[in-house]
Amino acid sequence: MIKTETILKPNKIENSELSVLIFKCENADVCLLEKTMLNWVKDAVSAYETHVVNFNPNKPEFNQIKSNLAKTKYMLVLYSFNPLLTTQNLNLCIDYAVLRGETLVKLPFGYVFETNYFNGLTEIKEPLVFNADASEFLKISSQTEIGYATEVLSRRILQNLILNGVNIINPASVVINANCKVEKNVTIYPFNTLSGKTIIKSGAILKEGNTITNSEIAENVAVANSIISNSKIGADSVIFPFNTIENKSVIGANCVIKSYNKLNNVKVGDNTSIESFNDIGN
């Protein structure tokens, strides 16, 4: 018997040579950690030109792909119900097809193919199958699956932050949603929840029990067991426990806010100290 070996091409494709077709399916707008399932998929292929079209379950998949062919040399077809997909896994799928010189590769959901080759097809028969990390192609539809996907994505967010220099103590008790930005050298203690377009800048310390939404916490701020919503806390300030700071409040730099205060749509100048048990603002 003569052994044969697959000869790999030496070069990968340029990003401009591949476009992505994403079929928008039922539940595409369901949010996982404040980002829709569709947008999780789009983020995984953000390096490529992407087109989103509605998928009609009553029409053949083949016909819907063929009617949405791009002008690029290669295409990747994905579905919005696979929000666990990662850039690394999808690049592996693309490399598998391109470096092997395959014209059509079927994924657990979707395809990678040469556009001109697919354009000449009248139907798909027994394509080469490549599963890569098939767990990322899990179809998310039921509430149980949505819960599982949320847990996986939450762990990924926390792991990425830790790798980027964020010190998270007991990650299992911390929730950071998809649109939050946390800079390196931030320390986050247990039972913190960050949501919306929250920004936590370098050197900040979030002690236990904070809920922070759509707010900016500047450099070297310390916050403990407080609720901060739609507000800004200036650099080097200290927020004691049991405060509520909300509704476009702005706390200046180097301030001290002691316990049990409610600040609503107020502006506090730099180097200000507020004693406990105040209700200030609208």
Stockholm file with secondary structure:
# STOCKHOLM 1.0

chainA/1-282         MIKTETILKPNKIENSELSVLIFKCENADVCLLEKTMLNWVKDAVSAYETHVVNFNPNKPEFNQIKSNLAKTKYMLVLYSFNPLLTTQNLNLCIDYAVLRGETLVKLPFGYVFETNYFNGLTEIKEPLVFNADASEFLKISSQTEIGYATEVLSRRILQNLILNGVNIINPASVVINANCKVEKNVTIYPFNTLSGKTIIKSGAILKEGNTITNSEIAENVAVANSIISNSKIGADSVIFPFNTIENKSVIGANCVIKSYNKLNNVKVGDNTSIESFNDIGN
#=GR chainA/1-282 SS CCCCCCCCCSCCCCGGGEEEEEEECTTTTCEETTEEHHHHHHHHTTTSEEEEEECCTTSCHHHHHHTTCCSSSEEEEEETTCTTCCHHHHHHHHHHHHHTTCSEEECSSSEEEEHHHHHTCSSCCSCEECCSSGGGGCCCCSHHHHHHHHHHHHHHHHHHHHHTTCEESSGGGCEECTTCEECTTCEECSSCEEESSCEECTTCEECTTCEEESCEECTTCEECSCEEESCEECTTCEECSSCEEESSCEECTTCEECSSCEEESCEECTTCEECSSCEEEC
#=GC SS_cons         CCCCCCCCCSCCCCGGGEEEEEEECTTTTCEETTEEHHHHHHHHTTTSEEEEEECCTTSCHHHHHHTTCCSSSEEEEEETTCTTCCHHHHHHHHHHHHHTTCSEEECSSSEEEEHHHHHTCSSCCSCEECCSSGGGGCCCCSHHHHHHHHHHHHHHHHHHHHHTTCEESSGGGCEECTTCEECTTCEECSSCEEESSCEECTTCEECTTCEEESCEECTTCEECSCEEESCEECTTCEECSSCEEESSCEECTTCEECSSCEEESCEECTTCEECSSCEEEC
//
